Amino acid sequence: MTIVRIWIVVSLVALATSQNTGFSPAVSTPNVDGDWLVWTAGRYTPFTPLLTESVINNASLDSTFFSDVTEVRSNVIHRGGIGTQYWSIATNHRRGLYYFLDLLSNNIGVYDVTNGTSSRHMEGTSWSADGMAVDWLTGNAYIINTHLGVLVVANEGFTHIRNLHTALVGVSGKIVVDPIHRQLYWTFQGDGFVKIYKSNLLGESPSELHHFNNSSIHDVTIDFVENRLYFIDRHHPSNFELGTTLVRYFNLDYYEDVTTMLTTHNGLYGSVVSYRDTLILHDRIHRSLRIFNKTSSAVTSRRFGGFTSPRGLVLSSVYNQPDNVHKPCRGNPCSDICIPINNNRYHCLCDNGRIALSNTECGYDVIDDNFIITLDGPQRKIYQAPIDDGARFREIPAPTPGTPTAVGFDRYTRKLYWADVQTNSIFRMNMDGSGKERVVQAKTYSIEIDDVSKTLYYVDETLDAIVVTSLEENARKHTLAVNGIYDVHKMTMSLSRRKIYWSDKGQQRRGVGTGRIEHMDLAGGGREVLVDNINSPHSLAISEPDNTLFWSSHVTIGWRNLNNGNQGQYKLPNSVNSIIDISCYSHHMFIARLNEPSLKTILISDVINNVTHDNLNVFGKSLFYKVTGLMLFVNKSLNREPTDCSVNNGGCPHICLPGNSRPHCVCADHYDIIAANNTCVMRHNATGDTTPPDFGSTCPSKYILVYLDECSNTGTFNISTPQATDDSGSVVVKPMQTNLSPYRLTLGFHRFSYKAQDLSGNTAYCQFYVTVTEQRCYRPPHIPSHGSPSHPLCGSQYGSVINVTCAGSNQTSFQIRCAFTGRWVATRDAECPPVIPTTTTTTTTTEQPPPIQTTTTQTTTTPTTLTNTQTTNIATTAQTTTQTTPPTMAGTNNGSPTTTTQLTTNQPTQDSAKQARGIPGPEKFKDGFIVLIVLVIVVIIIVALLLVRRYMKVSWPLREAKFRSSDESVMLANEDML
């Protein structure tokens, strides 16, 4: 046991170290010169055989590599640590750069062999990347994005990224670049078929070269000396059979003829490299390299050393990256991305969201009015497009926007506001990207701007409160609503109604929709629940022409008319779910979905009138990785009517909020307003409050004991929310558990926690534990000798009831109940009156073939009250047997048949008494002992197998965390099977 504990501690330390360090220094730095075979692999760590780390290995393709017939001699040049999973890999040999796709950490890494440093790019957006290739002449990287269905090109430093739209052809699979002939080749994996496409480096005019049914292509590579494209074609009759793997090629000058070089029925090739007169293949089934001689067709094998599971395999050599070609992009003449084209010319591409200002320069296109703004959190970008032209989505040049989640716009100052959950701040800037500054330090997912009264409303996720602050330079904040707010995700505002609305998911009771929609005046009064019992309300939007409020959940859109109170619900098509945000303009509703690359639209009238659709219209192009916020700004539709706060801040010293007839002045938190002279006076040190709230004696004791309810598997626990005090005068206490009192708790330990927080963010916690136990009556109850008990209502548990029927009665005589004291207690005198026995003489005639009659006279003494009665005792079993005999009538036998009942009584046994008390018998203990023995054997087997794998170096199949395609998932399943 001590050894196991030490191993667990060492494993956790190794895991924490790997995760904290991220990229580890290279083990060895190879020379850039020479020919190298490079691959990514999953490697078992020394102290954690159940966990793997990703590494990059290389092996020199010298004479030793081809003469050694046992094992591949390789170097680990880079370790990613635990928590990484490297797949596709590409190289720029002359620059000494290795590009690799890390699916688990969700980024594209670049390792510099010359100095041993690493960098990460496209963080948060590479989860949908598949194949990857590098143009070694320009340094551009090409990535297949299966989520957007496009090819993506990035310059060498990944500072500029552009989606190459490929018309209507599919994009998913592998990719290879031909910088010499300025061509791209990629595969599209469909359902039961695969296609190979070709286009120029701009992704324009794609053409289909080949179509294979019941196939999947696992890798593609180009041999520029032979002018051939090699690919691995796996033929499989079904998704559950290994099938046949073919290594094939076609000439780059004429594509029609496809030649098969190698066929295997018991292997599964995952990668292919063409190097001079050999093909080097990675066999995933046997976890080895197969070296195929193109001339003699001979095949030799090399196994990988150590606990490695190779994935991607490439060649880094001047053989496959010749440099004696013209380089039109030398010197980087473009501001963003330079793409070589035919006739030794180049074409400049602009980054997503930027427009061409000239043939070589790119810039931003800012729209002043009537626009839609979309936030893409993973890309850390803010996009803008005209409200009537989704094809013109442009990026707003926000310097380091972080992870934007909410956005607002001030039409008077022309400033853009956004919330960043990465820095927990609300920023603002000019639309051209200048003048960025922090307005509020707070974590929020929703903001709304009243640019008429010059105020900003937001939901403080830390305080669980709705807060308002001034847009002036010396911004002060005032908490409007805090009590009864639990999980607010979205706010929306109606300046014409001077109302603010929000959606609150509530306490999320299990299986019960507790969400609600609330509203209040902009000044904080008139709070009211509009709609209750909604299942997880999310986003909100108001259609001013229709006077209708809309909210979304997972697959539905609810609505309520703000004039007459009518409301309804609209079921979205099956293809539209996981709604992130909605917004309304004119007669249309814009919908943003989770992980949807484009927006959807639907008519508002269709939602209200419940008009069904099979799908929704697409607005704009596929551009987004994950929309985190949506806002529509139409200047002409907004309320321009000034309020009492529009001029001179309404005469308020701190914050002016629009009221019904006059301005409503409020002071910042920690200040009190003095109405006599219209000033705000500090009630507490507003900048130095570090004292947390105090629960005092209202917090219960550390441990509380609760018993199960009568005949129940749960116990009821009632508690009032503990109260806290704070020297600031304002404190909010909220339960950390989801359900509300009274709680129904099962057997065991339960932790309860309450959080108190003041307006300065100081917190205090009240924590205690509730132990739920049970009470039983272990001693068997006293049953009268002439009483017949029923089965206990719930065994020996507290509250169980036994009905006792006395002899001679046809109804329950009294009850015996298991009391909380652990004793069986009768409801009245637990005795039955004695039964007077009677003597009867019965003459029985038995007929047997042959027909000889025998007459027997039997005298039995039985209780007369038990005739035709069958009773059951908790510890007594009554068995009834019936036989046909002649009756005795006045001492004579006339031969007529009659029926008599014989009662057989068994004595109560010790086991039956135990069972009545809820104590398991010996069979139960025997079964439990067998289960224990089986568990011990299983643990011993697992430990033995781990030791075998660790010390005998047996390569076990590695289950990858993300399959590259449906075919590779089958491939890995077959690996496990073999």
N, C-alpha and C positions, 0 to 999 in steps of 0.2 A: 504493500500500500504506500510506503514511503517513497519507493521508486516512482510509482505512478504520480504521486503529488509533485515530486521534483520535475518529472517530465512535463507535467501540465504547466508548472511555473515557467520553465525554460521556454516552452512553446509560446506562452503568452508574451513573454519578454521579446522573443524573436519576432512575433507578429507585430507587437507595438513598435519595435525598432524599425521593421520594414515599412510599416505604414507611415511612421513619422518622417523617415528619411526620404521616402519616395524613390527618386532615382539614386541608385548607388554608384559610386565610382567604378570604373571599368576594372576588371581583374587584370587584363593585359591589353596593351595598346599595340595592335599589329601595324605593320608597315602598309602604307596605302598602295605602294607598288606591288606588282605581282597579281596573280589570279587567285581569287578567293571564292569559296562557296560559303554563303551566309544564310542562316536560317534563324527563325524565332522558335522558341520551345517553352514548354511548361516543365519546370524542374522541381523535384521534391527537395525541400529544405532539410538541412542536416538534423535539426531538432524537432521538426514538425512533419513527419512522414505523411500525415493526412492533409497537409496544406502544400500548395505549390506557389512558386514564384515564376515570373516570366523572365527569360534571359535571351540574349542574342549571342549565338555561337558563330564561329567561322573556322574554316579549315583551308589550308593552303593546297591548291591543286598542283602539287609537285609530283615528282616520281614516286615519293613514298605513299601518296594518297592512292595511286593506282596499283602499287605493288603489295601493299598491306591487305591481306585477304580476311582479316578478322574484325577489326573495329575501326571506326572513324576517329582519327586523332584530331580533336578540335580544341578551341580555346573559348572560354566564356569571356566575352569582351564587354558585356554590359548586363547588369542586373536591375530589373525593375522593382524587385521586392514583392512581398505578399500584397495582394490587392490589385495586381495588374494582370492583364491577359493580352499578350501580343499575338496578332494574327498576320495580316498581310505585311509584306516588307518589300521595299524597293531601295535601290542604291544610286548614288551619283558618284561613280568610281573616282573620277579625277578630283572632285572636291572632297572626297573622303567622308561623305554624308550617308547615313543609313536612315531611311524613313520607315516607321513602323506604326501600325494601327493598334491602339490599346483600347479594346472594347469595354473592359471593366472600369477603367478610369475615365473613359469617354473623352479621349483626346488623340491627336496624332503627334507622335514624338519624333524628334530628329536627334540622332546621335552623331556627334562629330568625332570621327576616329582619330583625327590629328591631335586633338587636345583632350579627348575623353570627357567632354561636356555634353549635356543633354538639354533639350528645350521642349516645351509642350505648346501645341497650337490647336486651334479649333476646339477648345475645351467646351464641353457641354453640347456640342453639335455633331460629334463624330460617332454617336451611338448607332446611326443609320448608315454609316459608311460600310462598303463591302470591299471591292477591289481598289487597288492603288498602283499607279505607275508614275515614273519621273522622266521628264525630258532632260537629259543630262547636258544638252546644249544651251538651254535657257534657264534651267533650274526650276521650271514650272512643274507642279505636282498635279496629277489628274486623279480624281477620286470619284467612284461610283456611289451616289447617294440614293439608296433604295427608298428612303422616306419621301423625298421630293420627286423621285423618278427622273433625275437629271444627272448629267455629268458636271462635276465641279472642278474648276481649275483655280489654282492658287499660285502666286509668285513664290520665289524661293524662300522668302522670309515669312510667308503666310500673312503678310500685312494687308494684302488685297485678295479677295475671293470673289469669284464670279460663277454663276450658274450658267452652263451651256445647255440651252433648251434644245431638245432633239426631236422636235415636231411630235409625231404620234407614236414613235417607236418606243419599245420598252427598254428600260435600263435597270439591270440588276445582275450581278455576277462578277466576272473578271474583266480586266482591262489591261492593254499593253499599248505603248506608244512607239511610233516609228518616226523619230525626229529627222531621219535622212530623207524619207519620202513625204514628210509632213502629213502623216496619217495616224488615226486612232482606230483601234480594233477593240471591241467589247462584246460581251455575251449578254443575252437576255434569257433568264431561266423562267419558263412558264410552267403551266400545269401539264406535265407529261411531255414537254418538248423543250428544245433549246435552240436559240438562233445566234448567229454571229453577224455583227454589223461592222461597217467601216464608214468613217467620215474624215473630213479634214480636221486640223487641230482646233478649229473653232466650233466643232460639233455640228457643222452645217451639212446639209444634203446627205443624211445618212442613207446607206444602202444595205440591203440584206444580202449577205454572201452565202450563207448556208442555213438550212433548217433540218434538225434531226429530231425524230420522234423517239419517245421512251429513252431519252438520253439526258445527261447532265454533264457540263464541262467543268472540270475541277481546276484547271490552270491553263494559261496560255503564255507563250514566250516566243521571241523572234530570234532567229540566227541570221545576222546581217551578212555573214560571209556566204552562207548558202542561200540567202534570200528566201527563207522559209518561215512560216508560222506554225509552230508545234502546239498541239493542245491535247489534253487528256479527256477522252470521251468515255463516259461510263454508260454502258447499256444495261438497263435493268427492266425485266418484265413487270415488276411490281415494286412497291415501296418497301417490301419486306424480304426481298431476295437480293443476294450479293451481286448477281449478274456478271457481266464481262466488262473489263476495263481495257480500252484501246489507247495506244499512243499514236496519234495521227498528225499529218501536216498537209499544208497546201502551199504552193508557190505564190509569192507576193505579186508576181507579174500577171499570172492567170490563176483565177480562184476556183475554177470549176472542178478540177481534179483533186480529189482527196485521197492520200495514200496512207495506209496503215503500216506502221513500223513494228509495233509490238503488241501482243495480246496476252492477257492473263485472266485466268478464271478463279484463282485462289488468292489473289492480291488485290490491293486497292491503292492505286497511285494517286497521291494528293498534289504533288508538285513535279515540275519537269524543268530541267536546265539543259540547254544544248551547248556543249563545249567541245570544239574541234570535231573529232571523229567519234564522240561519245554522247550519249544521253544519260543524264544523272536523274534518277527518279526517287521520290520518297514513297516507300510502301507503308501505308498507315496500318495495315493489318499486322504485318510482321515487324513494324517499327524499325525499319532498316533502309539503307540506300541500295538501289539497284543500278548498276553501271552497265549500260547497253552499248555495245560496240556497233556502230552503224555499218561497218564494212563486213565483219564476220558474224554479226547477229549474236555474239556471245554475251551472256549475262552473268555478272558476278555480284556478290552481295557484301555489304559492309553494315555491321550493326552499330547503333549508337551506344556510346558508353554512358554509364551513370543512369540515374533515374530521370530521364528526359523524355518528353513527348513532343517531337518536332511538329511545326505547323507550316508556316510559310518558308519557301526555299527559293533563293535567287542566286545569280552569278554576278560578282563584282569584278570586272575585268575589262581591259581595253578590247578584248575579243568581241564582247557584245556591246561595247560602247565606243565605237570608233570616233575619232575627233577630226578626221581629215575632210570636213564638210564645211560649206559656207554657213556663217552665223549672222543672219540679218539682225538679230536682237542684241548683238554685242554692244556693250555700253549702255544698255537699258534705255532706249530712247523714249519709252512711254512712262507716264507718271504712275500708272497702276500696273497693268499686265501687258507684256509684249508677247504676241503669238506669231511665229514664223508662218508664212504662206508661200504659195508657189512663186516662181520667178525671182527667188531670193529677195522677197519683200516681206514686210511685217505689217501686222494689224494691231492697233492698241485697243484693249478692252478696258472698260471701266468697272470698278467694284460694284457689287450689288448696291443699288440705291444711289449711285452717282451717275452723272450724265457727262457726255463728251462736250467739253468747251472748245476743243480744237481737235486736230488729228492726233495729237499726242497728250493733251492735257484733259483731265477730268475734274469735275467739281460737283457742287450740290445745287439742287433745284428746290427752292423753298416756295411753298404755296401760301399766299396771304389770307385767303378766305375760302370758305366752303370746302373743307377738307376732312379727311378721316385719318386718324393717327392710330397706329398699331404698334404695340410693344412686343418685342421678341426677347424674352429673358435669356434663353441659352445663348443666343447670338450677341446679347448685350447691345442691341440696336433699337433705335426708334425710327419707324417708317411713317411716311406721309404720302397721301395720294389724293387727287381731286375726288370729290364725292361722286362724280359721275363717270370716272375713268379709273378703274382698278388696275389697268395695265401700266399706269404711271406711278407705281409705288417707288418712292425715293427715300433715301436715308437722310434723316436730320443729323447734321454733324454735331452730335452731343459728345463732348470730351469725357471719356471714361464714365459712361452712364451707369456702370455697375450692372445690377440685375433689376431692371425697371418692372414695376408691377402695377402702377397707377399713373394717370396723366391728367393734367388740366391745362387750361389756356386762359390767359388774361387778354381780352380783346383790346383793352385800352393801352396797356403798356407793351403789348405784343410779346409777352414773355410766356415761355413754356415751363410748366411745373411737372415734376415727376417724382415718384417715390422709389427709392432704391433699398431693397431689403438686404443687400450685401453690406452696405455701410449704415443701415438703419437711419436713413436721412431722407428729407424732402429737399430737392434742389430746384433751382430755376435758372433760366438762361434766355438769351435772345434766340430767335429762330435760326440765326446763322451760326449758332454754336458759341458765340462770345458771351462774356459776362456771367459765367457760371458761378453760383454761390449757393451755400447751404442756408435754407430758411428755418428748418426745424430738425432737431435731432430726435427721431422717433421711428419706431418700426410700424409700418402701416401698409395695407394692401388696397386702400381706397382713399381718394381725396376728391373734394369738390370745391370749386371756386365761385364765390359771389363777387365778381369784379365790380358790381355796382356799389356795394357796401365796403369793398376792399377787405374781404375776409376770406380765410381758407379754413375749410372743415376737413378733418381727417379722423380716422379710427385708430386710436393708439392700441396696438396689439399687446403691449406690456401692461397697460392699465386696464385694458378691456373697457375703454371709454371713448365717447365721441368728444372731440376737442375742437375748439375754434381758436384761430390765431389771426392777428392782423397782418396784412400784406405790406405794412410800412416797414421802414428800415429797422426800427427797434421793435421787432416782433415779440409780442407777449401772447401767452396762451391761457385759455380759460376752459376748464372742463365743464361741458354742458350736461352730459348724461353719462352716468357710470353704473348706477344700481340696476340690476336685472339685465345686464348686457353680458353675453357669454361668448359668442363666436360670430362676430359681425364680419362679413366678407366684403360687402359692397354697399356703397351709398349712392344716391342720386338726388338731384336738387331740382325744384321747380321754383324759379324766381317769380313767375307770375302768381303762384299761390303762396309764395314765401314759406315753403315747406321743405323739409329735408326728410328723405325716406331711407330706410336701411333694412337689410335682410339679416336675420339672426338665426343661426342653426340651433341655438338653445343648448340644453344639456345633453342632447343626443341620447335620450333613453333608448335602451336596446329594444328594437322592434317597434318603437313608437315615434311618429313624426312630431317632434316638438318645435320645429322651426316656426318662425313667424315673421311678418312684415310689420314694421312700426313706422310711425312718423311723428314729427313734432315741428313747432314753429322754428324759424331760423334763430329766434331769441332763446330757445330752449324750453318754452312752455307748451302746453297743450299736447303732451305726449299721449299717444293712443296706439293700440294694436289694431291694425287694419285687417290682417288675415292671420289666422292661427292654425296650428297643427299641420304644418307643411313639412314634407320630407326633404330636409337639407336644401333650403332655398339658397341660391348662389348669387347670380348677377341680377341687376335691376336696371330698368330703363323706362323712361316716360315718353309717350307719344303725345305731344301737346295738341296737335290737331284733333286727335281722337279722345283727349282727356282720359287716357288709359295708362295705368301702371302695369308693367310686365315684369315677371321674375322667372328665372329658370332653375330647374333642378337637373337631374342627370339626363333624362330623356323627355322631359315635358317642359312646356312654357305655360305658366299661369298668368292670368290677367284680371284686372279689376278696374271697372269704370269709376273714376274719382268723382263723378257727378251724381250718379244714381246708385252706386254700390253694387251693380251687377258684376258678376265674376264667373270665370270658367277656366278650363284647362285644355291645352292642345297637346296631343301626342305627336311627337316628331317622328319622321321616318326612321326605320331601323338603322339606316346608314349614318344617321346623325345622333350622336350621343356625347356624353362627357363635355357639356357646354362650359366654356370658361367665362365668356362675357357676351353681352348683347347690347345693341344700341339701335336707336330708332331715328329715321329721317324721312320726312314727307310721309309716304305710304309704304315704306319698306323697313324691314328689320334686318340688321346685320348680325350674324352669329359667328363667333369664334369658338372652335372646338379644340380639345386637348390633342396635341400632336398632329393637328391638321395643317398642311402647308399653305392653305388659302382660306379665305372667308366665304361664308355662305349667306344668301339672302332669301327672304320670303316676304310676301305681301302681308301687311298687318291685318288686312281684312280677312285673309285666309286663316290667320290664327284665331281671330275673334269668331268667325263663322265656322270654324272647325273643318276646313277644306283639306282633305288628305292629299299627300304627295308621296310619290315613290322616292323622290330625291329633291334636293334643293339646288338653286342656281349658284354657280360659282362666281365670286367677285374677285377679279384680279388674277394674278399668276401664282404659281407655286413658289413661295419665297420664304415662308416662315418655318422654323423648327418647332416653336411652342409659343403661341400667343398668350401673353400674360396680362394684357390690358388693351382696351379698345375705347376710342372716344370720337364722336362726331362733332364738328364745329361748323355751324351754319349761321353766319352773322345775322342774316335777315330774320331768322326764326327766334332770336333771343330777345328777352325783355330789355328794352333800353330805358324804361321809365325810371327816373332817379328815385332814390329813397331818402329818408331823413338822414341817413348816414353818408350820403354822397358828398356833402360839402362840410369841410372842416371837421371830419370825423364825428358829425352830429353833436359836437360840443362835449364829447366823452373824453375823460382823461386817459383811458386805456383802449378799450375795444367798444365799438358801436355796433349793435345788432338791430336790424330793422324790426320795429314793432308794428302794431296795427294802426296806431294814430300818431305815435311819437317815437323817437329813438329810445332804444333800451341800452343803457350803459352798464357794462360789467367790467369788473377789475380782473387782472390776472390772478392766477392761483396764488394763494398766500396773502392776498390783499383784500381789504374790505372797503366798500365805497361809503363815503360820507356824503349823504344827499344834501346836507345843508350848504356845503361849499363845493360840491361836485368834485371831490378829490378821492384818490385811492390811498389808503394807509396800510402799510405792511403790518400784518398781524404776526408774522413769523419771519425769521431770516430766510428770505426767498432764494438766496444763493448758497447758503451754507447749511441746509437741513440735512443732517446725516443721521438723525435719531430715528430708529425704526419704530413702528407701532408696537403696542403692548397689549397682549390678550388678558393679562392678569389672571384672575381666578375663574374666568369664563371658559378657559380651556380645560376639558375633562382630564381625569387622571390618565397616566400613561397606558394602563391596561384595563380593559373593561370585559367582563364576562357576560355572555348572553347564551341562553338555552334555546334549543329548538322548540317551536310551538307544538301544541298538542297534535300528535299524529301527523307531523309535517317534516319535510326535509330542509326547511329553512326556519330561521329565527328572526323575529321582528326587532329592529333596533331604531328607536326614535331619538332624535337629537335636534336641538335648536342650534342654529348657526352661532358659534361663539362670537362675542363682540370684542372689538379692539378699540383702544384709544390712542390718540396721537397728539403731540403738542402743536401740530399745525392746525388742528381743528377739523380736519377732513381725512377720513380713512375709509377704505372699502374692503370688505371681507367677502371672499368668494370660496366656495368649496372646490377642491381639486378633483374630486370624484365626479363621475358623470351623472349617476342617478340622484334623486332627491329623497329626503326623509319623508316617510319611514322607509328604511332599508330592509330588504329581505335577503338575509345572509345565509350561506350554506355552512356546513361544518368546516372548521379550520380557522385560520388567522386572516384578518382583514385590516388593512392600514387605511386610516382616515387622515386627511390633511386639509387644512384651511389656510388660505393665504390672505394676509392683510397688507395693504399697500397704501401709502400716502401719496399725495400729489407730486412729491419730489422723487418718487420711485423707490423709496426705502421700503423694504419688505420684512415681514415677520411671518412665521409659520406656527400653526398649532397642529401637532401631530399626535396621534394616539392609535392604539391597536385594540381591535375587538376580537375576542376569542369566542367562537361559537362551539358549544359542546351540547351533549344530550343527556337526558335523565331517563333511566330505565328502572323497571321493577324486576329485579333479578330472581327473587324468591317466588316460587309458584303460588298462585292464590289458593285459598281454602275453599274447596267445593264440597257441599254437603253430600252425605252418602246417598241421598235420594234425589239429588239435583243433577240435571243434565246441562252442561255448559256449551256455549257456542264457541266458534273460533274467535280469538282475540281480534279486535278491529285493526290494530297495527302492531301485532306482536307484543313485546314487552316494553314498548316505548311509552313515554309519558303521554297520558290521554287515551290510551287504549282501553276498550270496554269489552267485557265478557257478559253475555246475556245468559242467565241461569233459569232453567225451567224445572220446576219441581214436579215430581211424579204425580200424575192425576190431573195436571193442568195442561191446557193447550195454548198457553201464552206465556210470555216472559214473566217470571215471578219476581226477580230482582236483578240488579246489575252489579258487577264488580269492576271498578275503575282503577287504572294505574295512576296514582296521585303523584304530585310533584315531589313528595317526600321519599319516593322510591318504594312505596308499599301499595299492595292491592287493597282497596277500600270498597266495602259494599254500600249500596245506597240505602239499605235498611237491614233488618235482622237477617243475616245470611244463613238461615236454617230452613230446611224443608220438613214438613210434618211426617212422622213415620207412616209406613204403609202396612196395613193389616193383611197378612197372607191368608189365602183361602186354599181349601183342599178339594180337588176335583178328581173324579175317576173316569178314565177314558178307555174305551174298548176299541182296539185297532184291529182291523181285518186286512190282511195283506194277501193279494192275489198274485200268484206266480204260475207261469206255464211249466208243466202241465197244470190244469185247473184244480189245484189242491188248495183249499182254504185253511188258513191258520188263524186262530183267534187268540189275541193276546190282551190281557187286561193290565193296564199301566196306571199307576197312581203317581201323580206329580203334584208338587206343591209350588204354585207360582203366584205372584202378586196379581190380583184380578185387574189392577189398573194398568198392567203392561200388555194387555191383550191388544193385538194389532197395532202396537206402538213400537217404533224404533228410535232409540235415543243415542246420542253421541256425547262422550265425556272427553275433556281435554287430555286426560291420561288414561281413558278406558275405551276399548273398541267393542262395539256390539255387532254381532253377526247373527243374521236371521236365516233359518232354514225352514222350508215348507214341505210337508208331505201329506198325501191324501189317505185318510183312514175312515172307516165307518163310524158314524157318530153313535154315542150312547144316549139313548132316549129312554128315560125311566128305567135304566138298568137293563134294557134289551137292545139287541143289535138287529136292525132290519135291513142291513146291507147297503144303506144309502151312503154315498161318499160325503165326506166333510173335510174341512181344512183346519189344521191346528198349527200353532206357531211355537217354535222352540227357540229360546234365547240363550246364546252362548256368550259368556262374559270372560274377557282376558284381563289379567292383572296388569296394572300400569307398570311400565319398565322405566329404568333410569334414563335411557336415551330419549324415550318419548317425552319424558318430563323436561329434559334439556331442550328438545326441539320446541316444546310449548313455551319455554322461557326465552327462545331466540338464540340458544347456544348451539353452535354447529356440532354435528355428530362426528364420529371418527372418520367417516368417508370424506367430509369436508377437509379435515386436517390432512388426510392422505393426499388428496388432490393438490392442496397448497404445497405440500412437501415435494411432490413430483414437479410442479411448476418451478420451484426454487432450484431443484437439481438441474432442470433443463436450462435455466438462465445461467447458472454457473458454467455449464458445459459450453454454451454459446460464447460467453466471455473468454474462456480459455482458448477456444478456437480462434477468435479474433486476435487475441494477443499473440498467439503462435504465428498466425499469418503475417502480422505486422513485423515480427522478428525475422521471419523468413525473407520477407521483401527487403528489410533493412540490411541484413547481413549477407544474404546470398545474391543480392542485386538482381532480383527478378523484375523485369519491366512489366508493370501492370498497366492495364488500360486506364487512361485518364479521361474522365468525363468532363468535357469542356462546358463552361458556364453559358456560352452562347454559340449555337450552331450557325454555321455560315449559310446554310440553305437547307431545304427539306431533304436534299440528297445527302448532305453531309451528316444530318441527324440520323439518317438510316445507316450511313457508313459507320458512325460511332456506335450505334446499337449493335451492328454486326461485329465490331471490334470487341465489344463486351461479350458477345455470344461466343466468339472464337476463343 
